[in-house]
Amino acid sequence: MTPPDQAQRDIATDIHRSVIVQAPAGSGKTTLLVRRYLKLLAVVAKPEEILAITFTIKAAGEMRARIMAAMRQRDPVAIPALERSEELGWNLSLIH
């Protein structure tokens, strides 16, 4: 089932736009950021070009864990990032 705010979610994950995402806890902000991060990985020259800032170390760990899980599980949004990693020798699939 498509969420009622799918259009806004699509805008938030569009890497060609700058966005601010404000929403209550449990609404999917981290999921959006993970998807955006994976989409960016698919186009950057180096992973170090991406900066993701969180308010807590715990939140940073959660984002990292979700990004890694998406890559391990070969989530469709992670596939282009994994292909880019292989193409450029980043070895992202080996990071745990």
C-alpha positions in Angstrom: 0.0 0.0 0.0 1.3 3.4 -1.0 1.6 5.9 1.9 -0.6 9.0 1.6 2.6 11.2 1.7 4.4 9.2 -1.1 4.9 12.3 -3.2 6.7 14.1 -0.3 8.8 11.0 0.3 9.8 11.0 -3.4 10.9 14.6 -3.1 12.9 13.9 0.1 14.8 11.1 -1.7 15.5 13.1 -4.8 19.3 13.6 -4.7 19.1 16.7 -7.0 17.1 18.7 -4.4 18.0 20.0 -1.0 15.3 19.2 1.6 14.5 19.5 5.2 12.6 16.6 6.7 10.6 17.3 9.8 8.3 14.7 11.2 7.4 13.0 14.5 9.2 10.0 15.9 8.4 6.8 14.1 7.3 8.4 10.8 10.1 7.2 8.6 12.7 9.9 8.7 15.6 7.5 9.1 14.3 5.3 6.3 14.2 8.4 4.0 17.7 9.4 4.9 19.0 5.8 4.3 17.4 5.7 0.9 18.8 9.1 0.0 22.3 8.1 1.2 22.1 4.9 -0.9 21.0 6.9 -3.9 23.9 9.3 -3.4 26.4 6.4 -3.2 25.3 5.4 -6.7 26.5 8.6 -8.2 29.4 10.1 -6.2 33.1 9.7 -7.1 34.0 8.7 -3.6 31.8 7.7 -0.6 33.7 10.4 1.4 31.8 13.0 -0.6 28.6 12.2 1.4 28.1 13.8 4.8 25.3 12.6 7.0 24.8 14.4 10.3 22.8 13.2 13.2 22.1 14.6 16.7 23.3 11.5 18.6 25.9 8.8 18.2 23.1 6.3 18.6 21.2 7.8 15.6 24.4 7.6 13.5 24.9 4.0 14.5 21.3 3.3 13.5 21.7 4.9 10.1 24.9 3.0 9.5 23.3 -0.3 10.5 20.4 0.3 8.2 22.6 1.3 5.3 24.7 -1.8 5.7 21.6 -4.0 6.1 20.1 -2.7 2.9 23.3 -3.5 1.1 23.6 -7.0 2.6 20.0 -7.8 1.8 20.5 -6.3 -1.7 17.6 -4.0 -1.3 16.6 -2.6 -4.7 17.6 0.9 -3.8 21.1 -0.4 -2.7 21.8 -2.3 -6.0 23.1 0.8 -7.9 25.3 1.7 -4.9 26.7 -1.8 -4.8 27.3 -1.7 -8.5 29.1 1.6 -8.2 31.2 0.2 -5.3 32.2 -2.8 -7.5 33.0 -0.5 -10.5 35.2 1.8 -8.5 36.7 -0.8 -6.0 35.2 0.6 -2.9 34.4 -2.8 -1.4 31.3 -1.6 0.4 29.7 -5.0 0.4 32.6 -6.2 2.6 32.2 -3.6 5.3 30.4 -4.9 8.4 
